[in-house]
Amino acid sequence: MIKPLVVSAVRQETPEVKTFLFDAPELPYQAGQYLTLVHPHNDEVRRSYSISSAPGLGEPLAMTVKRVANGLFSRYLVDTIHPGDTLRTIGAGGFFTLPDNVAKEADQMFFFAAGNGITPIYALLKSLLHQHPSLHAVLIYSNRTPEHTIFYQELQHLASQFADRLKVEFLFSNHPVLARARLYRDLLESFVKQYLVTTPARTLAYLCGPLNYMRMCVYGLREIGIPLANIRRENFNPETALPVADEPSDTDPHGVTVRLLHHTYQFQTQYPITILQAAKKQGIALPYSCGNGVCGSCVLRCTAGQVWMSTNDVLTHRDLAKGLILTCTGYPMGGDVQLEL
Ligand SMILES: Cc1cc2nc3c(=O)[nH]c(=O)nc-3n(C[C@H](O)[C@H](O)[C@H](O)COP(=O)(O)OP(=O)(O)OC[C@H]3O[C@@H](n4cnc5c(N)ncnc54)[C@H](O)[C@@H]3O)c2cc1C
């Protein structure tokens, strides 16, 4: 369901980036999640923006947006939205969150952010430091210059406030010493070895930045022995998602039953029409945003049957084991399926 969201304040963070604050105490979310916004004149145009506030700290809900040259939605937000304006949202979603029992699983978390990838990581970091006192954190944060660094002062403040538990390394690509300019594998490994206070198995790593940056981080972290299952990524660029396979082995038509809050819907679909596309054709409003298997807005739980996904850049093995599936890249396979919110 699309809900109104009133902007209470707008803060300029860097020349290209603004934070939008909302008076929305009733909107539930977790640190690390994003808001999915719907275009004012076209319900089909949707974009996700990570939430930079953390719940439970008395902060207003906030999202931080970078203006993309020629970008449709980011320019609408950064150039035209002012306090008092109303945006439209389907609410918060996403899986780039702390595990339910984070202190049982880990002693330390490494965060790797580049540019506006800091947005969800800033929320996670605040949540961890204020609400999980046993955990240590390290942030490695890459930017062009200090002036382009979102939350630069706030992060320095956090680093001094939590000096015994948080280490922050800022990297600037305009730095005259090349070895301190960009993050590369050896530098990443030396940071991790320098700051690691526990075993790799009890270390979690959260990454958000360009695809090549995150790929390099994953290789470096794996090299040090951090298990793949301990590494989480948030991809801001749905078009970069890689398909897992070309075609499902079963392309026959199958029935889909979807149980939403108060309604049950039934319809048929057949590859290459995704479950989401088939639902839309029937006028059924399932949640979604990127349409490309990246953001996780469209996630449902499969309670019977099997769903094959052409792309899944967001659900982990653990999520899949719980029966979670993406409708935007999902097709019923081997028979009918039952899904629920
Ligand atoms: C989970 C998630 C979280 C995110 N969190 C954030 C966040 O916290 N902050 C943030 O700033 N962003 C975030 N994003 C990215 C955000 O959702 C948008 O993708 C981003 O703002 C660009 O949207 P846009 O409408 O401005 O640009 P678009 O209109 O989608 O365009 C994007 C780029 O494609 C180019 N382009 C568009 N149309 C064409 C065309 N026809 N031919 C060639 N090129 C074209 C544009 O020039 C532009 O460079 C997130 C994305 C995801 C998936």
PDBQT file of the ligand as one rigid body, heavy atoms in Angstrom, charges set to zero:
ROOT
HETATM    1  C1  LIG A 401      18.667  -1.258  -2.136  1.00  0.00    +0.000 C 
HETATM    2  C2  LIG A 401      19.027   0.092  -2.710  1.00  0.00    +0.000 A 
HETATM    3  C3  LIG A 401      19.362   1.118  -1.850  1.00  0.00    +0.000 A 
HETATM    4  C4  LIG A 401      19.729   2.368  -2.372  1.00  0.00    +0.000 A 
HETATM    5  N1  LIG A 401      20.080   3.365  -1.503  1.00  0.00    +0.000 NA
HETATM    6  C5  LIG A 401      20.452   4.571  -2.005  1.00  0.00    +0.000 A 
HETATM    7  C6  LIG A 401      20.833   5.635  -1.110  1.00  0.00    +0.000 A 
HETATM    8  O1  LIG A 401      20.843   5.488   0.113  1.00  0.00    +0.000 OA
HETATM    9  N2  LIG A 401      21.187   6.824  -1.640  1.00  0.00    +0.000 N 
HETATM   10  C7  LIG A 401      21.210   7.040  -3.003  1.00  0.00    +0.000 A 
HETATM   11  O2  LIG A 401      21.537   8.146  -3.428  1.00  0.00    +0.000 OA
HETATM   12  N3  LIG A 401      20.857   6.039  -3.857  1.00  0.00    +0.000 NA
HETATM   13  C8  LIG A 401      20.462   4.831  -3.405  1.00  0.00    +0.000 A 
HETATM   14  N4  LIG A 401      20.096   3.831  -4.263  1.00  0.00    +0.000 N 
HETATM   15  C9  LIG A 401      20.053   4.126  -5.721  1.00  0.00    +0.000 C 
HETATM   16  C10 LIG A 401      18.703   4.746  -6.080  1.00  0.00    +0.000 C 
HETATM   17  O3  LIG A 401      17.652   3.815  -5.849  1.00  0.00    +0.000 OA
HETATM   18  C11 LIG A 401      18.604   5.135  -7.552  1.00  0.00    +0.000 C 
HETATM   19  O4  LIG A 401      18.988   4.043  -8.350  1.00  0.00    +0.000 OA
HETATM   20  C12 LIG A 401      19.459   6.344  -7.890  1.00  0.00    +0.000 C 
HETATM   21  O5  LIG A 401      19.037   7.471  -7.136  1.00  0.00    +0.000 OA
HETATM   22  C13 LIG A 401      19.329   6.687  -9.385  1.00  0.00    +0.000 C 
HETATM   23  O6  LIG A 401      17.974   6.867  -9.673  1.00  0.00    +0.000 OA
HETATM   24  P1  LIG A 401      17.494   8.009 -10.655  1.00  0.00    +0.000 P 
HETATM   25  O7  LIG A 401      16.033   7.815 -10.901  1.00  0.00    +0.000 OA
HETATM   26  O8  LIG A 401      17.951   9.341 -10.211  1.00  0.00    +0.000 OA
HETATM   27  O9  LIG A 401      18.330   7.673 -11.957  1.00  0.00    +0.000 OA
HETATM   28  P2  LIG A 401      17.787   6.875 -13.236  1.00  0.00    +0.000 P 
HETATM   29  O10 LIG A 401      16.805   7.710 -13.986  1.00  0.00    +0.000 OA
HETATM   30  O11 LIG A 401      17.370   5.526 -12.826  1.00  0.00    +0.000 OA
HETATM   31  O12 LIG A 401      19.124   6.818 -14.051  1.00  0.00    +0.000 OA
HETATM   32  C14 LIG A 401      20.306   6.182 -13.512  1.00  0.00    +0.000 C 
HETATM   33  C15 LIG A 401      21.426   6.362 -14.515  1.00  0.00    +0.000 C 
HETATM   34  O13 LIG A 401      21.054   5.745 -15.735  1.00  0.00    +0.000 OA
HETATM   35  C16 LIG A 401      21.152   6.696 -16.776  1.00  0.00    +0.000 C 
HETATM   36  N5  LIG A 401      19.995   6.492 -17.662  1.00  0.00    +0.000 N 
HETATM   37  C17 LIG A 401      18.686   6.621 -17.343  1.00  0.00    +0.000 A 
HETATM   38  N6  LIG A 401      17.909   6.344 -18.403  1.00  0.00    +0.000 NA
HETATM   39  C18 LIG A 401      18.757   6.047 -19.415  1.00  0.00    +0.000 A 
HETATM   40  C19 LIG A 401      18.600   5.673 -20.770  1.00  0.00    +0.000 A 
HETATM   41  N7  LIG A 401      17.367   5.564 -21.326  1.00  0.00    +0.000 N 
HETATM   42  N8  LIG A 401      19.690   5.406 -21.518  1.00  0.00    +0.000 NA
HETATM   43  C20 LIG A 401      20.918   5.527 -20.985  1.00  0.00    +0.000 A 
HETATM   44  N9  LIG A 401      21.150   5.877 -19.698  1.00  0.00    +0.000 NA
HETATM   45  C21 LIG A 401      20.083   6.130 -18.936  1.00  0.00    +0.000 A 
HETATM   46  C22 LIG A 401      21.081   8.067 -16.149  1.00  0.00    +0.000 C 
HETATM   47  O14 LIG A 401      21.812   8.998 -16.934  1.00  0.00    +0.000 OA
HETATM   48  C23 LIG A 401      21.717   7.820 -14.817  1.00  0.00    +0.000 C 
HETATM   49  O15 LIG A 401      23.112   7.993 -14.922  1.00  0.00    +0.000 OA
HETATM   50  C24 LIG A 401      19.740   2.583  -3.772  1.00  0.00    +0.000 A 
HETATM   51  C25 LIG A 401      19.376   1.524  -4.626  1.00  0.00    +0.000 A 
HETATM   52  C26 LIG A 401      19.029   0.306  -4.111  1.00  0.00    +0.000 A 
HETATM   53  C27 LIG A 401      18.649  -0.805  -5.058  1.00  0.00    +0.000 C 
ENDROOT
TORSDOF 0
